[in-house]
Amino acid sequence: MKLLCLLVSKSGSLVSREEIVEKIWNGYGGGDDGLTQAISFLRKILNDTHKMIIETVPKGATFLGGKQNC
């Protein structure tokens, strides 16, 4: 849930992998793998099969689902 809240709070802006790992996993070395799994999980629960809500690029992720409160 923290990841979704972080992405929603910066809706439309790229959030770097480094920032996500630092804020969600407190800089834990395995956070990169955790991020990949967490994005996959969020896409599944948001029914984002076409990657229209969460867009990912090699350096981070962007929430495209509009401004929401978290």
PyMOL Python script that loads the backbone (N, CA, C, O; Angstrom):
from pymol import cmd

cmd.read_pdbstr("""\
ATOM      1  N   MET A   1       0.821  -1.194   0.000  1.00  0.00           N
ATOM      2  CA  MET A   1       0.000   0.000   0.000  1.00  0.00           C
ATOM      3  C   MET A   1       0.864   1.256   0.000  1.00  0.00           C
ATOM      4  O   MET A   1       0.489   2.263  -0.602  1.00  0.00           O
ATOM      5  N   LYS A   2       2.018   1.210   0.669  1.00  0.00           N
ATOM      6  CA  LYS A   2       2.901   2.376   0.707  1.00  0.00           C
ATOM      7  C   LYS A   2       3.355   2.757  -0.692  1.00  0.00           C
ATOM      8  O   LYS A   2       3.448   3.940  -1.019  1.00  0.00           O
ATOM      9  N   LEU A   3       3.640   1.753  -1.521  1.00  0.00           N
ATOM     10  CA  LEU A   3       4.092   2.034  -2.887  1.00  0.00           C
ATOM     11  C   LEU A   3       3.000   2.742  -3.669  1.00  0.00           C
ATOM     12  O   LEU A   3       3.269   3.734  -4.345  1.00  0.00           O
ATOM     13  N   LEU A   4       1.780   2.249  -3.586  1.00  0.00           N
ATOM     14  CA  LEU A   4       0.672   2.882  -4.294  1.00  0.00           C
ATOM     15  C   LEU A   4       0.486   4.319  -3.811  1.00  0.00           C
ATOM     16  O   LEU A   4       0.284   5.221  -4.624  1.00  0.00           O
ATOM     17  N   CYS A   5       0.552   4.538  -2.517  1.00  0.00           N
ATOM     18  CA  CYS A   5       0.398   5.894  -1.972  1.00  0.00           C
ATOM     19  C   CYS A   5       1.503   6.818  -2.465  1.00  0.00           C
ATOM     20  O   CYS A   5       1.249   7.978  -2.790  1.00  0.00           O
ATOM     21  N   LEU A   6       2.728   6.306  -2.521  1.00  0.00           N
ATOM     22  CA  LEU A   6       3.842   7.114  -3.023  1.00  0.00           C
ATOM     23  C   LEU A   6       3.621   7.489  -4.484  1.00  0.00           C
ATOM     24  O   LEU A   6       3.793   8.649  -4.858  1.00  0.00           O
ATOM     25  N   LEU A   7       3.243   6.521  -5.311  1.00  0.00           N
ATOM     26  CA  LEU A   7       3.025   6.800  -6.730  1.00  0.00           C
ATOM     27  C   LEU A   7       1.856   7.762  -6.935  1.00  0.00           C
ATOM     28  O   LEU A   7       1.934   8.669  -7.764  1.00  0.00           O
ATOM     29  N   VAL A   8       0.778   7.565  -6.181  1.00  0.00           N
ATOM     30  CA  VAL A   8      -0.393   8.446  -6.294  1.00  0.00           C
ATOM     31  C   VAL A   8      -0.037   9.867  -5.866  1.00  0.00           C
ATOM     32  O   VAL A   8      -0.487  10.833  -6.482  1.00  0.00           O
ATOM     33  N   SER A   9       0.774   9.998  -4.809  1.00  0.00           N
ATOM     34  CA  SER A   9       1.129  11.333  -4.318  1.00  0.00           C
ATOM     35  C   SER A   9       1.954  12.112  -5.341  1.00  0.00           C
ATOM     36  O   SER A   9       2.015  13.340  -5.286  1.00  0.00           O
ATOM     37  N   LYS A  10       2.576  11.411  -6.259  1.00  0.00           N
ATOM     38  CA  LYS A  10       3.384  12.060  -7.300  1.00  0.00           C
ATOM     39  C   LYS A  10       2.812  11.755  -8.675  1.00  0.00           C
ATOM     40  O   LYS A  10       3.547  11.642  -9.656  1.00  0.00           O
ATOM     41  N   SER A  11       1.500  11.623  -8.736  1.00  0.00           N
ATOM     42  CA  SER A  11       0.795  11.258  -9.962  1.00  0.00           C
ATOM     43  C   SER A  11       1.255  12.098 -11.150  1.00  0.00           C
ATOM     44  O   SER A  11       1.310  13.326 -11.084  1.00  0.00           O
ATOM     45  N   GLY A  12       1.587  11.398 -12.243  1.00  0.00           N
ATOM     46  CA  GLY A  12       2.028  12.063 -13.458  1.00  0.00           C
ATOM     47  C   GLY A  12       3.511  12.349 -13.502  1.00  0.00           C
ATOM     48  O   GLY A  12       4.022  12.750 -14.548  1.00  0.00           O
ATOM     49  N   SER A  13       4.221  12.158 -12.401  1.00  0.00           N
ATOM     50  CA  SER A  13       5.660  12.415 -12.343  1.00  0.00           C
ATOM     51  C   SER A  13       6.411  11.096 -12.189  1.00  0.00           C
ATOM     52  O   SER A  13       5.921  10.162 -11.554  1.00  0.00           O
ATOM     53  N   LEU A  14       7.593  11.030 -12.769  1.00  0.00           N
ATOM     54  CA  LEU A  14       8.429   9.852 -12.626  1.00  0.00           C
ATOM     55  C   LEU A  14       8.981   9.783 -11.208  1.00  0.00           C
ATOM     56  O   LEU A  14       9.536  10.757 -10.698  1.00  0.00           O
ATOM     57  N   VAL A  15       8.825   8.630 -10.582  1.00  0.00           N
ATOM     58  CA  VAL A  15       9.409   8.375  -9.269  1.00  0.00           C
ATOM     59  C   VAL A  15      10.540   7.382  -9.508  1.00  0.00           C
ATOM     60  O   VAL A  15      10.302   6.272  -9.983  1.00  0.00           O
ATOM     61  N   SER A  16      11.755   7.771  -9.187  1.00  0.00           N
ATOM     62  CA  SER A  16      12.907   6.920  -9.499  1.00  0.00           C
ATOM     63  C   SER A  16      12.906   5.646  -8.665  1.00  0.00           C
ATOM     64  O   SER A  16      12.372   5.607  -7.557  1.00  0.00           O
ATOM     65  N   ARG A  17      13.514   4.607  -9.222  1.00  0.00           N
ATOM     66  CA  ARG A  17      13.654   3.341  -8.494  1.00  0.00           C
ATOM     67  C   ARG A  17      14.370   3.588  -7.165  1.00  0.00           C
ATOM     68  O   ARG A  17      14.000   3.027  -6.133  1.00  0.00           O
ATOM     69  N   GLU A  18      15.395   4.433  -7.205  1.00  0.00           N
ATOM     70  CA  GLU A  18      16.163   4.723  -5.997  1.00  0.00           C
ATOM     71  C   GLU A  18      15.287   5.350  -4.918  1.00  0.00           C
ATOM     72  O   GLU A  18      15.376   4.979  -3.747  1.00  0.00           O
ATOM     73  N   GLU A  19      14.438   6.301  -5.314  1.00  0.00           N
ATOM     74  CA  GLU A  19      13.551   6.950  -4.347  1.00  0.00           C
ATOM     75  C   GLU A  19      12.559   5.953  -3.770  1.00  0.00           C
ATOM     76  O   GLU A  19      12.292   5.956  -2.568  1.00  0.00           O
ATOM     77  N   ILE A  20      12.012   5.099  -4.631  1.00  0.00           N
ATOM     78  CA  ILE A  20      11.045   4.103  -4.164  1.00  0.00           C
ATOM     79  C   ILE A  20      11.706   3.142  -3.187  1.00  0.00           C
ATOM     80  O   ILE A  20      11.166   2.878  -2.112  1.00  0.00           O
ATOM     81  N   VAL A  21      12.870   2.618  -3.553  1.00  0.00           N
ATOM     82  CA  VAL A  21      13.571   1.667  -2.677  1.00  0.00           C
ATOM     83  C   VAL A  21      13.933   2.331  -1.352  1.00  0.00           C
ATOM     84  O   VAL A  21      13.834   1.707  -0.295  1.00  0.00           O
ATOM     85  N   GLU A  22      14.349   3.584  -1.407  1.00  0.00           N
ATOM     86  CA  GLU A  22      14.719   4.292  -0.177  1.00  0.00           C
ATOM     87  C   GLU A  22      13.497   4.520   0.715  1.00  0.00           C
ATOM     88  O   GLU A  22      13.559   4.278   1.921  1.00  0.00           O
ATOM     89  N   LYS A  23      12.385   4.985   0.131  1.00  0.00           N
ATOM     90  CA  LYS A  23      11.213   5.334   0.937  1.00  0.00           C
ATOM     91  C   LYS A  23      10.395   4.131   1.379  1.00  0.00           C
ATOM     92  O   LYS A  23       9.809   4.148   2.462  1.00  0.00           O
ATOM     93  N   ILE A  24      10.346   3.092   0.561  1.00  0.00           N
ATOM     94  CA  ILE A  24       9.510   1.934   0.887  1.00  0.00           C
ATOM     95  C   ILE A  24      10.306   0.846   1.598  1.00  0.00           C
ATOM     96  O   ILE A  24       9.815   0.239   2.549  1.00  0.00           O
ATOM     97  N   TRP A  25      11.523   0.599   1.145  1.00  0.00           N
ATOM     98  CA  TRP A  25      12.331  -0.486   1.697  1.00  0.00           C
ATOM     99  C   TRP A  25      13.526   0.026   2.512  1.00  0.00           C
ATOM    100  O   TRP A  25      14.428  -0.747   2.832  1.00  0.00           O
ATOM    101  N   ASN A  26      13.538   1.304   2.846  1.00  0.00           N
ATOM    102  CA  ASN A  26      14.607   1.909   3.651  1.00  0.00           C
ATOM    103  C   ASN A  26      16.005   1.602   3.121  1.00  0.00           C
ATOM    104  O   ASN A  26      16.938   1.376   3.892  1.00  0.00           O
ATOM    105  N   GLY A  27      16.135   1.599   1.791  1.00  0.00           N
ATOM    106  CA  GLY A  27      17.436   1.393   1.162  1.00  0.00           C
ATOM    107  C   GLY A  27      17.914  -0.048   1.161  1.00  0.00           C
ATOM    108  O   GLY A  27      19.059  -0.309   0.793  1.00  0.00           O
ATOM    109  N   TYR A  28      17.066  -0.995   1.564  1.00  0.00           N
ATOM    110  CA  TYR A  28      17.425  -2.410   1.609  1.00  0.00           C
ATOM    111  C   TYR A  28      17.908  -2.878   0.240  1.00  0.00           C
ATOM    112  O   TYR A  28      17.276  -2.573  -0.771  1.00  0.00           O
ATOM    113  N   GLY A  29      19.007  -3.604   0.193  1.00  0.00           N
ATOM    114  CA  GLY A  29      19.606  -4.064  -1.052  1.00  0.00           C
ATOM    115  C   GLY A  29      18.698  -4.911  -1.919  1.00  0.00           C
ATOM    116  O   GLY A  29      18.830  -4.889  -3.143  1.00  0.00           O
ATOM    117  N   GLY A  30      17.780  -5.659  -1.325  1.00  0.00           N
ATOM    118  CA  GLY A  30      16.851  -6.488  -2.090  1.00  0.00           C
ATOM    119  C   GLY A  30      15.593  -5.746  -2.507  1.00  0.00           C
ATOM    120  O   GLY A  30      14.672  -6.337  -3.070  1.00  0.00           O
ATOM    121  N   GLY A  31      15.556  -4.449  -2.229  1.00  0.00           N
ATOM    122  CA  GLY A  31      14.378  -3.644  -2.549  1.00  0.00           C
ATOM    123  C   GLY A  31      14.069  -3.584  -4.025  1.00  0.00           C
ATOM    124  O   GLY A  31      12.908  -3.445  -4.411  1.00  0.00           O
ATOM    125  N   ASP A  32      15.094  -3.686  -4.860  1.00  0.00           N
ATOM    126  CA  ASP A  32      14.887  -3.636  -6.307  1.00  0.00           C
ATOM    127  C   ASP A  32      14.019  -4.810  -6.767  1.00  0.00           C
ATOM    128  O   ASP A  32      13.100  -4.631  -7.567  1.00  0.00           O
ATOM    129  N   ASP A  33      14.312  -6.005  -6.261  1.00  0.00           N
ATOM    130  CA  ASP A  33      13.495  -7.176  -6.597  1.00  0.00           C
ATOM    131  C   ASP A  33      12.100  -7.037  -5.997  1.00  0.00           C
ATOM    132  O   ASP A  33      11.108  -7.409  -6.625  1.00  0.00           O
ATOM    133  N   GLY A  34      12.029  -6.511  -4.800  1.00  0.00           N
ATOM    134  CA  GLY A  34      10.745  -6.284  -4.159  1.00  0.00           C
ATOM    135  C   GLY A  34       9.888  -5.301  -4.938  1.00  0.00           C
ATOM    136  O   GLY A  34       8.668  -5.451  -5.010  1.00  0.00           O
ATOM    137  N   LEU A  35      10.528  -4.294  -5.521  1.00  0.00           N
ATOM    138  CA  LEU A  35       9.812  -3.298  -6.309  1.00  0.00           C
ATOM    139  C   LEU A  35       9.168  -3.943  -7.530  1.00  0.00           C
ATOM    140  O   LEU A  35       8.003  -3.681  -7.831  1.00  0.00           O
ATOM    141  N   THR A  36       9.910  -4.774  -8.224  1.00  0.00           N
ATOM    142  CA  THR A  36       9.377  -5.457  -9.407  1.00  0.00           C
ATOM    143  C   THR A  36       8.150  -6.285  -9.027  1.00  0.00           C
ATOM    144  O   THR A  36       7.142  -6.257  -9.733  1.00  0.00           O
ATOM    145  N   GLN A  37       8.227  -7.007  -7.938  1.00  0.00           N
ATOM    146  CA  GLN A  37       7.104  -7.825  -7.486  1.00  0.00           C
ATOM    147  C   GLN A  37       5.930  -6.958  -7.039  1.00  0.00           C
ATOM    148  O   GLN A  37       4.776  -7.290  -7.306  1.00  0.00           O
ATOM    149  N   ALA A  38       6.219  -5.852  -6.362  1.00  0.00           N
ATOM    150  CA  ALA A  38       5.160  -4.968  -5.870  1.00  0.00           C
ATOM    151  C   ALA A  38       4.412  -4.303  -7.022  1.00  0.00           C
ATOM    152  O   ALA A  38       3.188  -4.182  -6.975  1.00  0.00           O
ATOM    153  N   ILE A  39       5.134  -3.872  -8.055  1.00  0.00           N
ATOM    154  CA  ILE A  39       4.483  -3.270  -9.229  1.00  0.00           C
ATOM    155  C   ILE A  39       3.585  -4.304  -9.902  1.00  0.00           C
ATOM    156  O   ILE A  39       2.460  -3.991 -10.293  1.00  0.00           O
ATOM    157  N   SER A  40       4.072  -5.519 -10.035  1.00  0.00           N
ATOM    158  CA  SER A  40       3.281  -6.594 -10.632  1.00  0.00           C
ATOM    159  C   SER A  40       2.008  -6.841  -9.824  1.00  0.00           C
ATOM    160  O   SER A  40       0.930  -7.003 -10.396  1.00  0.00           O
ATOM    161  N   PHE A  41       2.131  -6.869  -8.494  1.00  0.00           N
ATOM    162  CA  PHE A  41       0.984  -7.061  -7.618  1.00  0.00           C
ATOM    163  C   PHE A  41      -0.021  -5.916  -7.770  1.00  0.00           C
ATOM    164  O   PHE A  41      -1.223  -6.157  -7.878  1.00  0.00           O
ATOM    165  N   LEU A  42       0.469  -4.671  -7.778  1.00  0.00           N
ATOM    166  CA  LEU A  42      -0.431  -3.518  -7.925  1.00  0.00           C
ATOM    167  C   LEU A  42      -1.170  -3.567  -9.255  1.00  0.00           C
ATOM    168  O   LEU A  42      -2.369  -3.295  -9.315  1.00  0.00           O
ATOM    169  N   ARG A  43      -0.457  -3.912 -10.316  1.00  0.00           N
ATOM    170  CA  ARG A  43      -1.111  -4.010 -11.622  1.00  0.00           C
ATOM    171  C   ARG A  43      -2.214  -5.060 -11.594  1.00  0.00           C
ATOM    172  O   ARG A  43      -3.270  -4.879 -12.200  1.00  0.00           O
ATOM    173  N   LYS A  44      -1.965  -6.148 -10.894  1.00  0.00           N
ATOM    174  CA  LYS A  44      -2.961  -7.220 -10.818  1.00  0.00           C
ATOM    175  C   LYS A  44      -4.206  -6.742 -10.078  1.00  0.00           C
ATOM    176  O   LYS A  44      -5.320  -6.936 -10.565  1.00  0.00           O
ATOM    177  N   ILE A  45      -4.039  -6.121  -8.911  1.00  0.00           N
ATOM    178  CA  ILE A  45      -5.215  -5.704  -8.139  1.00  0.00           C
ATOM    179  C   ILE A  45      -5.926  -4.500  -8.766  1.00  0.00           C
ATOM    180  O   ILE A  45      -7.117  -4.294  -8.532  1.00  0.00           O
ATOM    181  N   LEU A  46      -5.201  -3.705  -9.559  1.00  0.00           N
ATOM    182  CA  LEU A  46      -5.810  -2.562 -10.246  1.00  0.00           C
ATOM    183  C   LEU A  46      -6.335  -2.941 -11.632  1.00  0.00           C
ATOM    184  O   LEU A  46      -6.872  -2.102 -12.356  1.00  0.00           O
ATOM    185  N   ASN A  47      -6.171  -4.221 -11.991  1.00  0.00           N
ATOM    186  CA  ASN A  47      -6.573  -4.708 -13.312  1.00  0.00           C
ATOM    187  C   ASN A  47      -5.920  -3.885 -14.424  1.00  0.00           C
ATOM    188  O   ASN A  47      -6.568  -3.513 -15.403  1.00  0.00           O
ATOM    189  N   ASP A  48      -4.634  -3.610 -14.254  1.00  0.00           N
ATOM    190  CA  ASP A  48      -3.864  -2.775 -15.180  1.00  0.00           C
ATOM    191  C   ASP A  48      -3.106  -3.646 -16.193  1.00  0.00           C
ATOM    192  O   ASP A  48      -1.886  -3.541 -16.325  1.00  0.00           O
ATOM    193  N   THR A  49      -3.842  -4.500 -16.900  1.00  0.00           N
ATOM    194  CA  THR A  49      -3.205  -5.440 -17.826  1.00  0.00           C
ATOM    195  C   THR A  49      -2.520  -4.752 -19.002  1.00  0.00           C
ATOM    196  O   THR A  49      -1.568  -5.292 -19.566  1.00  0.00           O
ATOM    197  N   HIS A  50      -2.991  -3.576 -19.374  1.00  0.00           N
ATOM    198  CA  HIS A  50      -2.411  -2.843 -20.507  1.00  0.00           C
ATOM    199  C   HIS A  50      -1.422  -1.766 -20.064  1.00  0.00           C
ATOM    200  O   HIS A  50      -0.968  -0.957 -20.873  1.00  0.00           O
ATOM    201  N   LYS A  51      -1.097  -1.765 -18.783  1.00  0.00           N
ATOM    202  CA  LYS A  51      -0.129  -0.827 -18.207  1.00  0.00           C
ATOM    203  C   LYS A  51      -0.504   0.632 -18.483  1.00  0.00           C
ATOM    204  O   LYS A  51       0.336   1.453 -18.852  1.00  0.00           O
ATOM    205  N   MET A  52      -1.782   0.922 -18.294  1.00  0.00           N
ATOM    206  CA  MET A  52      -2.293   2.275 -18.517  1.00  0.00           C
ATOM    207  C   MET A  52      -2.413   3.062 -17.203  1.00  0.00           C
ATOM    208  O   MET A  52      -2.568   4.283 -17.225  1.00  0.00           O
ATOM    209  N   ILE A  53      -2.341   2.370 -16.066  1.00  0.00           N
ATOM    210  CA  ILE A  53      -2.460   3.045 -14.767  1.00  0.00           C
ATOM    211  C   ILE A  53      -1.079   3.298 -14.181  1.00  0.00           C
ATOM    212  O   ILE A  53      -0.788   4.396 -13.705  1.00  0.00           O
ATOM    213  N   ILE A  54      -0.234   2.277 -14.218  1.00  0.00           N
ATOM    214  CA  ILE A  54       1.146   2.412 -13.737  1.00  0.00           C
ATOM    215  C   ILE A  54       2.072   2.157 -14.921  1.00  0.00           C
ATOM    216  O   ILE A  54       2.093   1.066 -15.491  1.00  0.00           O
ATOM    217  N   GLU A  55       2.822   3.169 -15.271  1.00  0.00           N
ATOM    218  CA  GLU A  55       3.791   3.053 -16.359  1.00  0.00           C
ATOM    219  C   GLU A  55       5.171   2.890 -15.735  1.00  0.00           C
ATOM    220  O   GLU A  55       5.535   3.624 -14.817  1.00  0.00           O
ATOM    221  N   THR A  56       5.931   1.932 -16.235  1.00  0.00           N
ATOM    222  CA  THR A  56       7.287   1.741 -15.724  1.00  0.00           C
ATOM    223  C   THR A  56       8.299   1.967 -16.838  1.00  0.00           C
ATOM    224  O   THR A  56       8.049   1.677 -18.008  1.00  0.00           O
ATOM    225  N   VAL A  57       9.429   2.485 -16.441  1.00  0.00           N
ATOM    226  CA  VAL A  57      10.584   2.671 -17.317  1.00  0.00           C
ATOM    227  C   VAL A  57      11.773   2.122 -16.545  1.00  0.00           C
ATOM    228  O   VAL A  57      11.666   1.912 -15.337  1.00  0.00           O
ATOM    229  N   PRO A  58      12.912   1.880 -17.208  1.00  0.00           N
ATOM    230  CA  PRO A  58      14.043   1.296 -16.485  1.00  0.00           C
ATOM    231  C   PRO A  58      14.449   2.045 -15.210  1.00  0.00           C
ATOM    232  O   PRO A  58      14.992   1.430 -14.292  1.00  0.00           O
ATOM    233  N   LYS A  59      14.204   3.330 -15.133  1.00  0.00           N
ATOM    234  CA  LYS A  59      14.668   4.103 -13.980  1.00  0.00           C
ATOM    235  C   LYS A  59      13.602   4.382 -12.933  1.00  0.00           C
ATOM    236  O   LYS A  59      13.901   4.986 -11.902  1.00  0.00           O
ATOM    237  N   GLY A  60      12.352   3.954 -13.174  1.00  0.00           N
ATOM    238  CA  GLY A  60      11.326   4.236 -12.173  1.00  0.00           C
ATOM    239  C   GLY A  60       9.926   3.915 -12.647  1.00  0.00           C
ATOM    240  O   GLY A  60       9.735   3.103 -13.553  1.00  0.00           O
ATOM    241  N   ALA A  61       8.936   4.563 -12.021  1.00  0.00           N
ATOM    242  CA  ALA A  61       7.533   4.303 -12.316  1.00  0.00           C
ATOM    243  C   ALA A  61       6.733   5.595 -12.211  1.00  0.00           C
ATOM    244  O   ALA A  61       7.102   6.520 -11.487  1.00  0.00           O
ATOM    245  N   THR A  62       5.619   5.635 -12.958  1.00  0.00           N
ATOM    246  CA  THR A  62       4.720   6.777 -12.949  1.00  0.00           C
ATOM    247  C   THR A  62       3.296   6.275 -12.791  1.00  0.00           C
ATOM    248  O   THR A  62       2.895   5.333 -13.473  1.00  0.00           O
ATOM    249  N   PHE A  63       2.518   6.895 -11.893  1.00  0.00           N
ATOM    250  CA  PHE A  63       1.107   6.576 -11.738  1.00  0.00           C
ATOM    251  C   PHE A  63       0.324   7.465 -12.682  1.00  0.00           C
ATOM    252  O   PHE A  63       0.409   8.690 -12.602  1.00  0.00           O
ATOM    253  N   LEU A  64      -0.446   6.848 -13.586  1.00  0.00           N
ATOM    254  CA  LEU A  64      -1.196   7.605 -14.573  1.00  0.00           C
ATOM    255  C   LEU A  64      -2.695   7.566 -14.320  1.00  0.00           C
ATOM    256  O   LEU A  64      -3.476   8.007 -15.163  1.00  0.00           O
ATOM    257  N   GLY A  65      -3.104   7.047 -13.178  1.00  0.00           N
ATOM    258  CA  GLY A  65      -4.518   6.849 -12.892  1.00  0.00           C
ATOM    259  C   GLY A  65      -5.258   8.076 -12.443  1.00  0.00           C
ATOM    260  O   GLY A  65      -6.416   7.973 -12.039  1.00  0.00           O
ATOM    261  N   GLY A  66      -4.643   9.232 -12.497  1.00  0.00           N
ATOM    262  CA  GLY A  66      -5.300  10.438 -12.047  1.00  0.00           C
ATOM    263  C   GLY A  66      -4.997  10.721 -10.590  1.00  0.00           C
ATOM    264  O   GLY A  66      -4.442   9.878  -9.886  1.00  0.00           O
ATOM    265  N   LYS A  67      -5.360  11.905 -10.145  1.00  0.00           N
ATOM    266  CA  LYS A  67      -5.086  12.323  -8.758  1.00  0.00           C
ATOM    267  C   LYS A  67      -6.063  11.628  -7.824  1.00  0.00           C
ATOM    268  O   LYS A  67      -7.275  11.695  -8.028  1.00  0.00           O
ATOM    269  N   GLN A  68      -5.554  10.976  -6.822  1.00  0.00           N
ATOM    270  CA  GLN A  68      -6.357  10.255  -5.844  1.00  0.00           C
ATOM    271  C   GLN A  68      -5.875  10.641  -4.450  1.00  0.00           C
ATOM    272  O   GLN A  68      -4.760  11.135  -4.284  1.00  0.00           O
ATOM    273  N   ASN A  69      -6.699  10.418  -3.481  1.00  0.00           N
ATOM    274  CA  ASN A  69      -6.287  10.584  -2.088  1.00  0.00           C
ATOM    275  C   ASN A  69      -5.882   9.240  -1.538  1.00  0.00           C
ATOM    276  O   ASN A  69      -6.499   8.225  -1.860  1.00  0.00           O
ATOM    277  N   CYS A  70      -4.860   9.219  -0.719  1.00  0.00           N
ATOM    278  CA  CYS A  70      -4.384   7.963  -0.174  1.00  0.00           C
ATOM    279  C   CYS A  70      -4.322   8.030   1.328  1.00  0.00           C
ATOM    280  O   CYS A  70      -3.940   7.054   1.974  1.00  0.00           O
TER     281      CYS A  70
END
""", "prot")
cmd.dss("prot")
cmd.show_as("cartoon", "prot")
cmd.util.cbc("prot")
cmd.orient("prot")
